Amino acid sequence: MPTSQLTNEQAVQIIKQLSPQGKRAILVALAEEHEKQREALLEYGDQRIRNICAQRGIDWTSLTDEEREQFIDKLLHEDG
């Protein structure tokens, strides 16, 4: 079955025609999708910082919040 491509503007116009409940359902679905993407990004960042620490012989878990901030600041200001 062929599918048609909608422009963003067309999609917006269709959504505007929905009932308040339909609009809410779309917002909820989009929010849930966004939350999944956010969680995946946070997990990636967490694994990445732990790997960087491990490469430098540092245990991320044992660092205080202040030490973590200092470590990240140092990373941000490294050359290369």
Secondary structure, DSSP 8 states (H G I E B T S, - for coil): -------HHHHHHHHHTS-HHHHHHHHHHHHHHHHHHHHHHHHHHHHHHHHHHHHTT--GGGS-HHHHHHHHHHHHTS--
